[in-house]
Amino acid sequence: MKTKFTILIFLAYMINSFVCNAQNSQCDRQQIDCCVISSGKIPHTDKNIRYDGRVLIDSTAAHLFYPGTSISVTVKGEKGWNWLDAEFNRVTAYYWIEVDGNEPFKICTKDTSFYRIPIPSNKKCTIKITLVSEGIYHNPEFYGFSWCAEDPFPDLSRPADKKLKFEFIGNSITCGYGTEVTDRSPFNDSTSNFCHGYAYRTAQAFDAECMVVARSGIGIYRNYGEKDSALYYGCMPDNYEKLWLDSPHQWDFSKFTPDVLFINLGTNDTWEMSSFNAERYERNFRKLMNSVTSHYPKTTIVLLTGSMMGPEALAAVKPILDKIQKDYTTTKKQLVYRFDFTPVAGEGADWHPSSAQQEAMSKELIPFVKKILEK
């Protein structure tokens, strides 16, 4: 009898705890919903919101695809008013949030749509939101900002254009694949961070606008794991002129003209050297170069290698890139340069460069770019 009584008390306690937790959860949800319902809205189409990268903006959302794509707005809150909500769709996408004067932080939109961004009270600052994971197969969307309707409408303005523009065409190294681990663990979206990569750090060093066209596993004539040619989503020369990978839409090249364009491709083509075809690699690389130079006839181009290529791969690829660099410089009068990163045994996910190793890559590249810009 005593045992039954004890069990009944325990069950009653568990039921009560469940109900209380459910009520608390419901209250929290209502509180969020009330805030959203009663808030003011700044739609994704607002003229003061700046987008950098290949973004598709339609009536429903701003659709983001490549890592490094960013959203920014300059805002000044009133005294005591110190936050702005950003609204996304619920998919596995990771963003890097930067606010002037505050420590950057990373968020994931898998479980919630709204993220509250703290901003300095009564002070003008710029909010920058960068997609740092690969969004091509997750379809991340941005719907705009909101704020509490009881506060005055925020003073918004569009961030000014940068003096310099950089574009990076690449693979997983450019994407920042697995930069947030140092144990060579398997890939996970959560450990990637474009803002820890050489491309972001190089652009940041020159305060340059950044355009990124990069996908993990992509190559010039074949992708990682493919023996002969691209079987699934095509290689970079097949996709470069599209809005995003395998997109039905073409990219409008009039929207962005880089001062310097970097191409870091070849690591995935050389994944298996016994089947590597140097002739096809060169032919397809020239196909990409013809596309790039036709749209950007006055842009300086830097052809990169590394940092994950081994000695055999580098011995095969370097002479091809050197030849292409010479041909386009002398024949087409295009400024084309070559730069080789120091090969490293990556400590990040799947032997990719970690954040510290990516930083070392940027410290190698930045002085080289500085010399180019000074010419």
N, C-alpha and C positions, 0 to 999 in steps of 0.2 A: 504494500500500500504506500509505504514511504517512497519507494522507488518510482511508482506511478506518479505520485505527487511531484517529485523532483523533476520528472520528465515533462509534466504539464507546465511547471514553472519555467523550465528551459525553453519549451516551445513558445510560451507566451512572450518570453523575453526576445526570442528570435523574431517573432512576428512583429512585435512592437518596434524592434530595431530596423526591420525591413521597411515598415511603414514610415518611420521617422526619416530614414535615409532617402526613401522615395519622395517624401514630402520636401525634404531639403533640396534634393536634386531638381524637383519640379519648381520649387521657389527660385532656385538659381537660374533655371531655364527661363522662367517667367521674367525674372529680373533682366536677363539678357534681351529677351524678346521685347520687353517694355522699352528698354533703351533703344533697340533698333527701331521699333515702331514710332517712338516719339522723337527720333533723331532727325537732324537735317541731312540731306543727301547731296553728295558731290558726285555726279555720274562719271563713268569712265571716259566719257566723251568731252568732259570739261576742257576748255581750251588751255587752262593753266596746268594741266597734267602733261608732263613730258614723257615720251617713250623713246628709248634707245634700243636698237636691235630690230630684227625682223618680226614685227608685231602685226597681227591681223585684227583690225578694229571694225566691229560691226555694231548693229543696234543692241545686241545682247551683252557683249563683253569685249575686253581686250584679250586676245588669245596669244599666249606666249609659248615658244617652242624651244629655242636654243638657250643653253645656259649663258649667262652674261646679259640677257635681255633685262632691261631695267625700267622702272617707273619712278618718276620723281616729281615733287611739287615743293614750292617754297611757301611757307605759311607763317603767319604771326598770330598767336593767340592773345586773347585779352588777359588781363591780370586775373590769376586764379584759374584760368582755363588752360589745361596742360595735356590734352590728349586728342588723338584723332584715330578713328577706327578705319582699318582697311578691310575690304570684303573680297573674298575669293571663293571659288568653288571647292568642294571637299574632295580633293584628290591627293595622292602622294606627291606633293611638290614641296620643295624647300626653298626658302627665301632668306636673304641676308638683309637686315634692316639697319640702315645708317641714318642717324640724325645728328646734325651739327652739334658738337660738344658732348655727345653721349657715346657710350660704349656700344659698338655694333652687336647685334644679336641675331640668332638664327631661329626661324620658325618653320613649322610643318603644317600644312593645311588638310591633312588627312581626316582629322576628327572635328575640326571646327572651321567655320567660315569667316568669323570676325576676329581680327587681332587689333588690340589697342596699342597704339604707338605713343609713348610719352614724348612730349615736346616741351621745351623750356617755356615757362610762363612769361607772357608779355615780351617776347623776344622773337625776332625773325630768324627762321632756320629752314634748311632744306631737308626734306625726307627723301631718301633714296631706297627703293626696294628692288633688289636684284635676284632674279631666278638663279639659284646656284646648283640645282640638280637638272637632269635632262628631262625636258617636258614633252618631247615629241610623242611618246606613247601614253602619257598621262593626261594630256590636254588641259594644262592649268589655265584658269581664266581669272581675270581681275574685273570687278564690277564697279569700283569706285571707293570713295571715302564717305564717312558719316561722322557726325558730332552731335552732342546733346542739344536738342532744340531749344532748351532754356538759355543757352549761351548765344552770344551774338554770332552772326555769320563770320567764319574765319576769313582773315585777310589773305587771299591766295594770289600767287603770281607764278608764272612759268620760269623755271630755272634757265639762265642764259646759256647760249651755245658756247661750247668750248672752242678754243682757238685751234686745237689739233684734233684730228680724227684718225683712229687706228682701227683696222679690221684684222681679225684672226680667223684663219681657215685651218681647221685641225681635227684631231681625233680625241681620244679619252684624256690624253695629257693636257690638251688645251681646255677640256671640259672641267678639269679639276677632280677627276675620278679618284675616289678613295684617299683624298688628302688628309682626312681627319683621323686616320689610324696609323700606327707604326708597326703593326704586327703581321702585315701581309695577309690579312684576313680576306675572305671572299667579298665580292662587291655587294654593296647595299646603298640604296639612294641616300640613306641617312649619313653616310660617311663622306659623301662627295661635297665639294664646296669650290665652286668656280672662283670665288673671291680669295681663296688661298692659293690660287694658281699663278703661274708666271705671266699669263696674259693680262689678268686683272691688275697684278702688281706693276707690270710694265706700263700699262695705260695710266694707272694712278700716279706713277712717278712723273709723268709728263702732263698730268691733269687733262688727259685726252678723252674724248668721247669714244665709246667702244662698241664695235659691231662684231658679233661672233657667229660663225657658221661652222659648227663642230658637232661631231657625233662619235660616241665610243664605238670602236671596232671598224670605223670606216677607212677605206683606202683609196688609192688612185685607180687601180684596175681590178682589185679584188679586196674583199673585206676579211677581217680576222676569221680564221677557221675555214676559209674557202680555198679550194685547190687551184681553180683555173680562172674564174671570173665571178662577178657579183651575182648572187642567186636570189637574194631577198629584196633589199630596198635600194640596190644600186650603189655605185661609188660616188665620190665627190664630184667628178666631172659630169655625172648624170643628174646631179641634184643641185648644183650650185646656183643655177639661174632660177630655181623654184623658190617659192616663199619659205618653204621648209621641206624637210626630207619627204620625198615621194608625194609632194603636194600637187593638187590640180591647178594651183595658182602660180603665176610667175611673179618674181620679185621685181619691184619697181626700182631700178638702179638710180633713178634721178633723186631718190630720197636721201641718199648718203654717198658721199665720195671721200674715201679715206686719203689722208696724206701719206700714210705708210700702211702697207698690207703685208701680213705675215702668213706664210704657208708652212705648216708643220705636218706633212703627210708622208707616209712610207713605212712607218713602224708596222702597220697591219698587213701591208703588202709583203713584207719580209718575215712574216710569222713563221714560215717554213721555207728555209733557203733552198732545199733540194728541188722545190717546185717553183721557185721564183723566176719570173720571166722578165728580164731586164728590158727587152724590146717593147713589150706591152706597157711596162711601167713608164718608159720614156714617152711613148706615143700618147698615152692618156694624160701624162703630166703636161705635155704640150697642149693638149686639148683644153685642160683647165686654164693654162696660162693664156691661151688665145681668148678664152671667155673673159678672164679678168682684165686683160689689156684692152680688149675691145670696149669694155665699159669704163675703164679707168686708164686712159692713155697717158695721163700725167702723174699717176700715183707711183711712188717708190715701193718696190716689192722686195721682201726679204725671204729667201728660201732657207728653211731651217731643217736641221736633223736632230733627232734624239728627243729625250735622253735615254730611251729604253732600247735602242738598237745595239746589237752586239757587233764585234769586229767584222764578221763575215758580211753582215747586212750593210754596215757602213762602207765597207770596201766596194760593195756593189752599187750603192745608191749615190755616194758622194761624187764620183766621176760624171754620172748622169746629170746631177744638179749643177755641177760646175760647167758642163757643156751648155745646158739650158741657160744658165746665167750669162755666159759669154755670148751666146747667139742672140738673146733678146736685148742685150745691152748694145751690141754692135750693129745688128740688123734692124731692129725695131726702134732703136734709140730710147729704149725704156730703161729707167734706172732700176737695175736688179742687183741685189747683193746676196751673198751667202753667209750663213752663220751656223756653226755646229756647237750644240750644247755638249758639255762634258758628260759622257755616258756614266750612268750610276745604276747600282742595284737598288731598285726602288724599295722603300720601306712601307709604302702605303698599301692600300688594298690591291691584291693580285700583282704585287711587285711594281706597282706604279709609284711615282714620286710622292712622298709625303709632303705636308705643308712646308716643312723646313727645307726639303729638297727643292720644292717648287720656288721657294724664296731664293735659294742659291742660284737657280736657273735665271730668275729675273735679275739678280745682281750681276750675272754674266752678260745678259742681253742689254740692260739699260745703258751702260757706257758705249756699246756699239751703236745703239740707236741715237744716242746723243751726238756721236761723231757724224752720223748720216745727216742729222738735222742741221748741223753746223755748216755743212758744205754749201 
